Amino acid sequence: MKLSEAVDIYVLRRHAMGQKFEGPAATLRAFSRRYSNSPLKGIAPADVKQFLDVPQTGPAAWRRKYGVLRDFFTYWRYRGKLNAVPLPPPVPRHTATFVPYIFSRRELRLLLDAAPCCQRRAACRTSAITLRTLLLFLYGTGVRMGEALRLRLADVDLDYGVVTIRGTKFYKSRLVPMGSDVVQLLRKYLATPGRWNQHYQPLFQSRQHKRLGHSTIDANFRRLCILAGVRRSDASSRQPRLHDLRHTFAVHRLTEWYRTGANVQVLLPALSIYLGHADLHSTQCYLTMTPELLSEASRRFQDYAHGGSHEQ
């Protein structure tokens, strides 16, 4: 396969997923023009570096183009067209100082209790039960918000307790098992009067039975946090986000493993796969050391140091 053909197919598929993709497409087509006659497998890291290191390219633009090419080559590697991703080492960047917010169980209850008040106006596109169910689903499964909003009823198998996540961050579908409490939650939600439950319709739908958008849910969640009094007390200027429910899922799961004496080192790769990560390094940023997690980890270490049970 030639590079130009690979670019055309990739751009078409991204458009077919409903993405605008104009900026990344322009970057890929510029790269394709530079090496138009080269086969996809013939691209080397030096070629990519030469394309990125053109004069008057600032650090932000360099990283943006690097990310576009990384996603493009990763897509074809997962489809067996490449043996490796031909990228040069990324340029050093400032260490990220942002720390995700980990909701306490009390804060989660406050958010759920505030949902009816948050969505009481008839003008709200999202009903209270939809917002409440979405929050519990995100916390109970750890899926990304975009993955949850793209779910259709055909992707949900309540009999087997599994949802199929399609078109993920790394272009591979995956199965996500659900606990019995999440299954029961969805059964109750799907029985809500006035819903349209055809297989092709979105699982989380607006009052008009349309798919909900990121901006709508983000706005609802910001209002919900204000009503519930849930906010950061540290120096960060970033208030709690919906995506932090995914971080909270991972931290609470790890804390529970420590508490029950599970073999955390064995289970961490399973958590990484469950979250849809490409490697354990990607999962690391989700494991913020909360006081509760630190306490359980310290207790485990003390048990080990004094000859007690370490891993079961």
Buried (B, 14 or more C-beta within 10 A) or exposed (E): EBBBEBBBBBBEBBEEEEEEBEEBBEBBBEBBEEBEEBEBBEBEEEBBBEBBEEEEEEEEEBBBBBEBBBBBBBBBBBEEBBEEBBBBEEEEEEEEEEBBBBBBEEBBEBBBEBBEEBBEEEEBBBBBBBBBBBBBBBBBBBBBBEBBBBBBBEBBEBEEBBBBBBBBBBBBEBEBEBEEEBBEBBEEBBEEEEBEEEEEBBBBBBBEEEBBEEEBBBBBBBBBBEBBEBEEEEEEEEBBBBBBBBBBBBBBBBBEBBBEBBEBEEBBEEBBEBBBBBEEEBBEBBBBEBEBBEEBBEBBEEEEEEEEEEEE
